[in-house]
C-alpha cells in the first residue's frame, strides 16, 4: 500500500504526494462532505448533516500528516477537524475509474468457471473465488446442487435477494401446451437478455437443471460485451446508434403489460459498456426519429449477426444438479430446440438483483480480510 509523504492545502482543495512519486488532488467540498467524525456521521456511517449545512466553498486552514499516513485537516469554518486514512484517500483518488476487471470470451473458452455447490456452501473462501470467477466472466456454474424443486431460490437467497416478478418467485422452464412465453415451448431460442421490458431489468438470472432427458436443449451463451466491443471497433457509427437511440420492449398477457425503452447497448460517462439489452421476441421497435430508423435497423442487423457467429457461441449441456448463474445484461443466453416427445426437460429459474451479488462479494472479501488480520 502506498504511503502519503506530503499533504498540503492547494487552491480549492488538498494535494498529496505518494511514496511512489504520484500525486492526487481532492476538491475541498468533496473532502469536507466525506468527513467521518462523530459530529458528521452516525456510528452506522450515515451523515448527520444535509448538504446545505456545509459551507459552499469550505477552506482548509492547516494540514498535518501523521506517522501512519493519516491526514488531519483543520477547516477554517469553526475549526472543524477531519481525518482521512491513506487507504480511504487512495481508494478515492477521483481519477477516472478503471474499467472493471473482466475477461471477454467466446466459443474457445478453455474452462467454464465452475465450483461444487457443497464446497461453496461450506467454505467462504471457495464462495468468494467462485463469485470472483462469475464477475470475471459474467457467468458461472454450480455443480451438484441438490435436484429438488425450489433449490434455485435457496441458492438465489444465499448469494443475493430473489426478486418476485409476474412469473413468480421462481419459474418452471418446461414445454407447455398454451404458453405465454416462447421459453415455455420446445423451440430453439436465440441468445437474449431476459426481461428488457422490465424497469429495472433483472441483473442476474439463475437456471437450475432438474431433468434433462429430451434430445437437444443445449445451452448457448454469448459474451454480449465482447460482441459490442467488436461492433464499436468495426462499425463505430452503428455502435453509436445502438448506444444512443432507445429501443422499445414489451411483454403482455392477461395478467401483465410490461413496457420499457432503453438502448440495446448502454455505456457510462467514460464510454465503458455497462449493459446489453437484446431480445428479439420482446422487441417492439423504435419510435424515431424517422431519419434514423433505417440506419438503426442496419446497425441492429449487424449486431444480431455478430451475436450468431459460431466463434462467439459457447454451447454446452446442463445435467441434473447443474445451476447456471448469469449476468443478465452481459451473458446472453439461448438454447437449441429439443424434442419433448422423446423425454422431459425441466429447468427452474429465478431472478436476483445485481447489487445483491455485489454486496455478497464485498461482505466475503471483508470477512476473509478481517479473519486474515486476526490470524496475524
Kinemage of the C-alpha trace (Angstrom):
@kinemage 1
@onewidth
@group {chain A} dominant
@subgroup {mainchain}
@vectorlist {calphas} color= white
{ca unk a 1} P 0.000 0.000 0.000
{ca unk a 2} L 1.363 3.434 -0.933
{ca unk a 3} L 2.011 5.978 1.821
{ca unk a 4} L 1.385 9.715 1.777
{ca unk a 5} L 4.696 11.534 2.165
{ca unk a 6} L 3.317 15.067 1.801
{ca unk a 7} L -0.156 16.583 2.085
{ca unk a 8} L -0.812 20.309 1.883
{ca unk a 9} L -3.571 22.775 1.054
{ca unk a 10} L -3.782 23.797 -2.548
{ca unk a 11} L -6.159 26.271 -4.129
{ca unk a 12} L -9.621 24.748 -3.909
{ca unk a 13} L -8.640 21.615 -2.033
{ca unk a 14} L -5.972 19.216 -0.793
{ca unk a 15} L -2.938 17.951 -2.704
{ca unk a 16} L -0.928 14.871 -1.715
{ca unk a 17} L 2.266 13.224 -2.882
{ca unk a 18} L 2.512 9.451 -2.534
{ca unk a 19} L 5.560 7.345 -1.726
{ca unk a 20} L 5.861 6.273 -5.360
{ca unk a 21} L 6.045 9.901 -6.520
{ca unk a 22} L 2.489 10.151 -7.910
{ca unk a 23} L 0.152 12.923 -6.829
{ca unk a 24} L -3.561 13.279 -6.092
{ca unk a 25} L -5.949 16.167 -5.516
{ca unk a 26} L -9.307 16.318 -3.736
{ca unk a 27} L -11.594 19.396 -4.009
{ca unk a 28} L -12.396 20.916 -0.628
{ca unk a 29} L -16.177 20.476 -0.909
{ca unk a 30} L -15.773 16.765 -1.676
{ca unk a 31} L -13.314 16.319 1.190
{ca unk a 32} L -15.500 18.180 3.709
{ca unk a 33} L -18.538 16.128 2.683
{ca unk a 34} L -16.575 12.917 3.377
{ca unk a 35} L -15.771 13.817 6.980
{ca unk a 36} L -16.462 10.801 9.215
{ca unk a 37} L -16.108 12.421 12.658
{ca unk a 38} L -18.834 11.787 15.286
{ca unk a 39} L -20.327 15.224 14.619
{ca unk a 40} L -20.796 14.393 10.944
{ca unk a 41} L -21.601 10.678 10.928
{ca unk a 42} L -23.752 8.333 12.975
{ca unk a 43} L -21.955 5.147 14.133
{ca unk a 44} L -23.780 3.358 11.303
{ca unk a 45} L -21.888 5.544 8.798
{ca unk a 46} L -24.795 7.708 7.650
{ca unk a 47} L -24.470 11.502 7.513
{ca unk a 48} L -25.885 13.666 10.275
{ca unk a 49} L -25.901 16.816 8.113
{ca unk a 50} L -27.561 17.980 4.922
{ca unk a 51} L -25.512 19.261 2.002
{ca unk a 52} L -26.992 22.722 2.601
{ca unk a 53} L -25.449 22.736 6.086
{ca unk a 54} L -21.928 22.784 4.643
{ca unk a 55} L -20.198 25.966 3.516
{ca unk a 56} L -20.496 26.436 -0.228
{ca unk a 57} L -16.744 26.928 -0.534
{ca unk a 58} L -15.062 25.331 2.502
{ca unk a 59} L -11.463 26.379 3.126
{ca unk a 60} L -8.617 24.403 4.647
{ca unk a 61} L -6.738 26.156 7.470
{ca unk a 62} L -3.947 23.644 8.002
{ca unk a 63} L -2.976 20.045 7.289
{ca unk a 64} L -0.782 17.562 9.148
{ca unk a 65} L 0.282 14.083 8.095
{ca unk a 66} L 0.689 11.545 10.877
{ca unk a 67} L 3.167 8.660 11.058
{ca unk a 68} L 0.620 6.156 9.730
{ca unk a 69} L -0.118 8.452 6.747
{ca unk a 70} L -3.426 9.566 8.216
{ca unk a 71} L -4.150 13.115 7.078
{ca unk a 72} L -5.609 15.579 9.592
{ca unk a 73} L -7.408 18.603 8.147
{ca unk a 74} L -8.463 21.645 10.177
{ca unk a 75} L -11.112 23.716 8.420
{ca unk a 76} L -11.371 27.494 8.733
{ca unk a 77} L -15.083 27.209 9.431
{ca unk a 78} L -15.418 26.824 13.232
{ca unk a 79} L -12.121 24.967 13.394
{ca unk a 80} L -13.792 21.721 12.401
{ca unk a 81} L -11.339 18.772 12.283
{ca unk a 82} L -11.498 15.891 9.813
{ca unk a 83} L -9.166 12.915 9.482
{ca unk a 84} L -8.711 10.698 6.448
{ca unk a 85} L -6.795 7.437 6.272
{ca unk a 86} L -4.294 6.889 3.488
{ca unk a 87} L -6.336 3.850 2.394
{ca unk a 88} L -9.501 5.935 2.078
{ca unk a 89} L -7.717 8.628 0.069
{ca unk a 90} L -6.011 6.020 -2.096
{ca unk a 91} L -9.313 4.325 -2.921
{ca unk a 92} L -10.935 7.688 -3.672
{ca unk a 93} L -8.333 9.482 -5.738
{ca unk a 94} L -11.048 10.963 -8.020
{ca unk a 95} L -9.267 9.938 -11.188
{ca unk a 96} L -11.283 8.318 -13.998
{ca unk a 97} L -12.442 4.922 -12.854
{ca unk a 98} L -10.599 1.963 -14.230
{ca unk a 99} L -12.894 -0.445 -16.051
{ca unk a 100} L -13.911 -3.462 -14.030
{ca unk a 101} L -11.600 -6.431 -14.322
{ca unk a 102} L -13.375 -8.721 -16.781
{ca unk a 103} L -12.393 -11.377 -19.271
{ca unk a 104} L -14.006 -11.273 -22.695
{ca unk a 105} L -14.604 -14.746 -24.120
{ca unk a 106} L -16.021 -16.740 -26.996
{ca unk a 107} L -16.588 -20.330 -28.059
{ca unk a 108} L -12.927 -21.118 -27.402
{ca unk a 109} L -13.177 -20.508 -23.642
{ca unk a 110} L -10.978 -23.328 -22.361
{ca unk a 111} L -12.577 -23.900 -18.948
{ca unk a 112} L -16.009 -22.988 -17.697
{ca unk a 113} L -15.983 -21.007 -14.436
{ca unk a 114} L -17.492 -23.505 -12.024
{ca unk a 115} L -17.452 -24.853 -8.480
{ca unk a 116} L -19.077 -27.577 -6.412
{ca unk a 117} L -22.091 -26.282 -4.505
{ca unk a 118} L -21.397 -28.304 -1.352
{ca unk a 119} L -17.871 -26.868 -1.139
{ca unk a 120} L -19.054 -23.321 -1.861
{ca unk a 121} L -21.839 -23.566 0.740
{ca unk a 122} L -19.381 -24.597 3.469
{ca unk a 123} L -16.286 -22.591 2.624
{ca unk a 124} L -16.337 -18.750 2.443
{ca unk a 125} L -13.028 -18.683 0.549
{ca unk a 126} L -14.435 -21.085 -2.063
{ca unk a 127} L -17.596 -18.991 -2.378
{ca unk a 128} L -15.513 -15.842 -2.835
{ca unk a 129} L -13.356 -17.489 -5.513
{ca unk a 130} L -16.480 -18.654 -7.340
{ca unk a 131} L -18.071 -15.192 -7.193
{ca unk a 132} L -14.818 -13.612 -8.432
{ca unk a 133} L -14.872 -16.008 -11.405
{ca unk a 134} L -18.530 -15.129 -12.015
{ca unk a 135} L -17.744 -11.414 -12.126
{ca unk a 136} L -14.743 -12.008 -14.383
{ca unk a 137} L -16.719 -13.937 -16.999
{ca unk a 138} L -20.267 -12.714 -16.454
{ca unk a 139} L -21.469 -16.233 -15.672
{ca unk a 140} L -20.547 -19.287 -13.631
{ca unk a 141} L -21.790 -22.792 -12.920
{ca unk a 142} L -22.515 -24.566 -9.681
{ca unk a 143} L -22.301 -28.338 -9.857
{ca unk a 144} L -24.048 -30.895 -7.640
{ca unk a 145} L -26.817 -28.600 -6.443
{ca unk a 146} L -29.470 -30.879 -4.892
{ca unk a 147} L -32.017 -31.889 -7.526
{ca unk a 148} L -35.174 -30.739 -5.821
{ca unk a 149} L -37.747 -28.074 -6.679
{ca unk a 150} L -37.136 -24.701 -5.059
{ca unk a 151} L -33.401 -25.165 -4.656
{ca unk a 152} L -32.729 -22.415 -7.195
{ca unk a 153} L -34.387 -19.869 -4.881
{ca unk a 154} L -32.364 -21.149 -1.911
{ca unk a 155} L -29.164 -20.522 -3.851
{ca unk a 156} L -30.508 -17.154 -5.005
{ca unk a 157} L -31.164 -16.060 -1.436
{ca unk a 158} L -27.694 -17.236 -0.401
{ca unk a 159} L -25.898 -15.079 -2.965
{ca unk a 160} L -28.381 -12.202 -3.188
{ca unk a 161} L -32.080 -11.390 -2.925
{ca unk a 162} L -34.593 -13.226 -5.118
{ca unk a 163} L -36.924 -10.853 -6.952
{ca unk a 164} L -40.586 -11.802 -7.382
{ca unk a 165} L -41.946 -10.934 -10.829
{ca unk a 166} L -45.115 -11.652 -12.800
{ca unk a 167} L -43.591 -15.118 -13.356
{ca unk a 168} L -43.486 -15.664 -9.584
{ca unk a 169} L -40.653 -16.017 -7.100
{ca unk a 170} L -39.327 -18.834 -9.276
{ca unk a 171} L -40.497 -20.217 -12.591
{ca unk a 172} L -40.504 -23.593 -14.341
{ca unk a 173} L -38.975 -23.754 -17.818
{ca unk a 174} L -40.866 -26.653 -19.376
{ca unk a 175} L -42.777 -27.226 -22.589
{ca unk a 176} L -46.408 -26.198 -22.049
{ca unk a 177} L -49.424 -26.619 -24.360
{ca unk a 178} L -50.504 -22.951 -24.321
{ca unk a 179} L -47.506 -20.878 -23.194
{ca unk a 180} L -47.470 -17.128 -22.582
{ca unk a 181} L -43.747 -17.089 -23.460
{ca unk a 182} L -41.744 -18.966 -26.101
{ca unk a 183} L -39.369 -20.041 -23.332
{ca unk a 184} L -42.118 -22.479 -22.295
{ca unk a 185} L -42.016 -24.366 -25.604
{ca unk a 186} L -39.594 -26.864 -27.143
{ca unk a 187} L -38.446 -24.327 -29.733
{ca unk a 188} L -34.858 -23.191 -30.006
{ca unk a 189} L -34.235 -19.705 -28.635
{ca unk a 190} L -31.709 -17.231 -29.976
{ca unk a 191} L -29.402 -15.641 -27.430
{ca unk a 192} L -31.023 -12.840 -25.487
{ca unk a 193} L -31.165 -10.938 -22.229
{ca unk a 194} L -34.238 -11.651 -20.138
{ca unk a 195} L -36.995 -9.149 -19.398
{ca unk a 196} L -35.714 -5.985 -21.143
{ca unk a 197} L -39.351 -4.851 -20.921
{ca unk a 198} L -38.963 -4.548 -17.139
{ca unk a 199} L -37.589 -1.475 -15.363
{ca unk a 200} L -35.154 -2.200 -13.912
{ca unk a 201} L -34.105 -5.241 -15.892
{ca unk a 202} L -33.218 -8.207 -13.662
{ca unk a 203} L -29.481 -8.126 -13.049
{ca unk a 204} L -28.897 -11.845 -12.577
{ca unk a 205} L -30.651 -14.987 -13.762
{ca unk a 206} L -30.306 -18.433 -12.212
{ca unk a 207} L -31.302 -21.635 -14.026
{ca unk a 208} L -31.217 -24.991 -12.224
{ca unk a 209} L -31.455 -28.201 -14.232
{ca unk a 210} L -33.811 -30.755 -12.648
{ca unk a 211} L -34.455 -33.059 -15.621
{ca unk a 212} L -32.696 -33.256 -18.986
{ca unk a 213} L -33.875 -36.368 -20.834
{ca unk a 214} L -35.015 -34.883 -24.141
{ca unk a 215} L -32.624 -34.812 -27.118
{ca unk a 216} L -31.442 -31.252 -27.733
{ca unk a 217} L -31.970 -28.353 -25.398
{ca unk a 218} L -28.277 -27.466 -25.164
{ca unk a 219} L -27.495 -24.125 -23.520
{ca unk a 220} L -25.930 -21.336 -25.590
{ca unk a 221} L -24.047 -18.405 -24.070
{ca unk a 222} L -22.565 -15.358 -25.808
{ca unk a 223} L -20.486 -12.617 -24.230
{ca unk a 224} L -22.545 -9.573 -25.169
{ca unk a 225} L -19.798 -7.167 -24.093
{ca unk a 226} L -17.280 -8.840 -26.420
{ca unk a 227} L -19.706 -8.585 -29.344
{ca unk a 228} L -20.434 -4.922 -28.577
{ca unk a 229} L -16.716 -4.146 -28.429
{ca unk a 230} L -16.308 -5.777 -31.836
{ca unk a 231} L -19.142 -3.622 -33.183
{ca unk a 232} L -17.508 -0.489 -31.760
{ca unk a 233} L -14.182 -1.397 -33.374
{ca unk a 234} L -15.565 -2.374 -36.787
{ca unk a 235} L -18.595 -0.101 -37.159
{ca unk a 236} L -18.337 2.819 -34.714
{ca unk a 237} L -21.232 4.744 -36.263
{ca unk a 238} L -23.544 1.758 -35.869
{ca unk a 239} L -22.326 1.243 -32.300
{ca unk a 240} L -23.135 4.879 -31.546
{ca unk a 241} L -26.672 4.478 -32.917
{ca unk a 242} L -27.415 1.426 -30.771
{ca unk a 243} L -25.970 3.191 -27.720
{ca unk a 244} L -27.910 6.431 -28.301
{ca unk a 245} L -31.307 5.592 -29.810
{ca unk a 246} L -33.552 3.640 -27.406
{ca unk a 247} L -35.499 0.574 -28.447
{ca unk a 248} L -38.893 -0.361 -27.055
{ca unk a 249} L -39.587 -3.731 -25.437
{ca unk a 250} L -42.926 -5.197 -24.373
{ca unk a 251} L -44.440 -8.280 -22.776
{ca unk a 252} L -48.204 -8.584 -22.457
{ca unk a 253} L -50.570 -11.320 -21.360
{ca unk a 254} L -53.829 -11.372 -19.391
{ca unk a 255} L -52.060 -10.556 -16.121
{ca unk a 256} L -49.305 -8.142 -17.126
{ca unk a 257} L -48.434 -5.440 -19.635
{ca unk a 258} L -44.784 -4.520 -19.161
{ca unk a 259} L -43.013 -1.932 -21.301
{ca unk a 260} L -39.635 -0.207 -21.217
{ca unk a 261} L -37.428 1.871 -23.516
{ca unk a 262} L -33.640 1.592 -23.403
{ca unk a 263} L -30.695 1.427 -25.813
{ca unk a 264} L -29.537 -2.016 -26.910
{ca unk a 265} L -26.066 -1.026 -25.701
{ca unk a 266} L -25.681 1.051 -22.528
{ca unk a 267} L -22.482 2.993 -21.842
{ca unk a 268} L -21.397 5.139 -18.917
{ca unk a 269} L -19.973 8.659 -18.946
{ca unk a 270} L -16.478 7.276 -19.620
{ca unk a 271} L -17.620 5.185 -22.576
{ca unk a 272} L -17.439 1.832 -20.800
{ca unk a 273} L -20.130 -0.643 -21.871
{ca unk a 274} L -22.339 -1.369 -18.879
{ca unk a 275} L -25.219 -3.440 -20.283
{ca unk a 276} L -26.648 -5.205 -23.309
{ca unk a 277} L -30.415 -5.430 -23.833
{ca unk a 278} L -31.144 -7.754 -26.726
{ca unk a 279} L -34.320 -9.779 -27.065
{ca unk a 280} L -35.845 -10.358 -30.485
{ca unk a 281} L -39.001 -11.913 -29.018
{ca unk a 282} L -39.975 -8.871 -26.951
{ca unk a 283} L -38.515 -6.133 -29.180
{ca unk a 284} L -41.289 -3.657 -30.025
{ca unk a 285} L -39.431 -1.389 -32.468
{ca unk a 286} L -38.121 2.141 -32.201
{ca unk a 287} L -40.182 5.309 -32.356
{ca unk a 288} L -37.894 7.505 -34.397
{ca unk a 289} L -36.694 9.982 -35.309
{ca unk a 290} L -37.788 8.771 -38.700
{ca unk a 291} L -34.487 9.551 -40.450
{ca unk a 292} L -32.662 7.210 -38.073
{ca unk a 293} L -34.987 4.210 -38.443
{ca unk a 294} L -33.285 2.605 -41.450
{ca unk a 295} L -29.710 3.223 -40.199
{ca unk a 296} L -30.712 1.910 -36.768
{ca unk a 297} L -32.155 -1.292 -38.235
{ca unk a 298} L -28.979 -1.753 -40.262
{ca unk a 299} L -26.958 -1.473 -37.052
{ca unk a 300} L -29.368 -3.841 -35.288
{ca unk a 301} L -28.901 -6.397 -38.067
{ca unk a 302} L -25.107 -6.096 -37.868
{ca unk a 303} L -25.101 -6.627 -34.118
{ca unk a 304} L -27.523 -9.566 -34.345
{ca unk a 305} L -25.285 -11.193 -36.951
{ca unk a 306} L -22.268 -10.830 -34.658
{ca unk a 307} L -24.146 -12.485 -31.808
{ca unk a 308} L -24.884 -15.507 -34.028
{ca unk a 309} L -21.286 -16.065 -35.112
{ca unk a 310} L -20.292 -19.645 -34.157
{ca unk a 311} L -16.956 -18.352 -32.828
{ca unk a 312} L -18.881 -16.409 -30.163
{ca unk a 313} L -21.313 -19.105 -29.052
{ca unk a 314} L -20.376 -21.250 -26.086
{ca unk a 315} L -22.548 -24.385 -26.294
{ca unk a 316} L -22.830 -26.949 -23.501
{ca unk a 317} L -25.405 -29.258 -21.962
{ca unk a 318} L -26.701 -28.855 -18.431
{ca unk a 319} L -27.052 -32.036 -16.399
{ca unk a 320} L -29.387 -32.536 -13.443
{ca unk a 321} L -27.825 -30.728 -10.486
{ca unk a 322} L -26.142 -28.050 -12.606
{ca unk a 323} L -27.103 -24.471 -11.804
{ca unk a 324} L -26.145 -21.683 -14.180
{ca unk a 325} L -25.803 -18.114 -12.857
{ca unk a 326} L -25.633 -15.337 -15.475
{ca unk a 327} L -25.222 -11.579 -15.557
{ca unk a 328} L -28.414 -10.946 -17.464
{ca unk a 329} L -27.111 -7.775 -19.113
{ca unk a 330} L -23.873 -9.384 -20.303
{ca unk a 331} L -24.059 -13.165 -20.753
{ca unk a 332} L -26.770 -13.513 -23.390
{ca unk a 333} L -28.308 -16.976 -23.286
{ca unk a 334} L -30.352 -19.218 -25.536
{ca unk a 335} L -30.881 -22.894 -26.295
{ca unk a 336} L -31.152 -25.369 -29.119
{ca unk a 337} L -34.540 -26.933 -29.851
{ca unk a 338} L -35.450 -30.164 -28.096
{ca unk a 339} L -37.916 -32.990 -28.701
{ca unk a 340} L -40.407 -33.081 -25.832
{ca unk a 341} L -41.913 -36.292 -27.240
{ca unk a 342} L -38.713 -38.203 -26.510
{ca unk a 343} L -38.076 -37.066 -22.955
{ca unk a 344} L -38.619 -34.383 -20.347
{ca unk a 345} L -36.633 -31.192 -19.904
{ca unk a 346} L -37.254 -29.198 -16.741
{ca unk a 347} L -35.300 -26.191 -15.513
{ca unk a 348} L -36.268 -23.926 -12.635
{ca unk a 349} L -35.219 -20.310 -12.662
{ca unk a 350} L -35.326 -17.134 -10.623
{ca unk a 351} L -34.005 -13.591 -10.798
{ca unk a 352} L -31.697 -11.863 -8.353
{ca unk a 353} L -30.849 -8.166 -8.319
{ca unk a 354} L -27.301 -7.403 -9.415
{ca unk a 355} L -26.457 -5.407 -6.313
{ca unk a 356} L -27.225 -8.412 -4.113
{ca unk a 357} L -24.371 -10.451 -5.588
{ca unk a 358} L -22.053 -7.467 -5.470
{ca unk a 359} L -22.940 -6.998 -1.801
{ca unk a 360} L -22.246 -10.663 -1.088
{ca unk a 361} L -18.882 -10.387 -2.821
{ca unk a 362} L -17.865 -7.352 -0.723
{ca unk a 363} L -19.015 -8.977 2.518
{ca unk a 364} L -16.966 -12.101 1.815
{ca unk a 365} L -13.903 -10.019 0.927
{ca unk a 366} L -14.264 -8.065 4.154
{ca unk a 367} L -14.841 -11.138 6.324
{ca unk a 368} L -11.872 -13.004 4.887
{ca unk a 369} L -9.605 -9.944 5.180
{ca unk a 370} L -10.653 -9.473 8.822
{ca unk a 371} L -10.042 -13.165 9.510
{ca unk a 372} L -6.572 -12.978 7.989
{ca unk a 373} L -5.728 -9.852 10.007
{ca unk a 374} L -6.886 -11.540 13.218
{ca unk a 375} L -4.722 -14.557 12.439
{ca unk a 376} L -1.670 -12.308 12.044
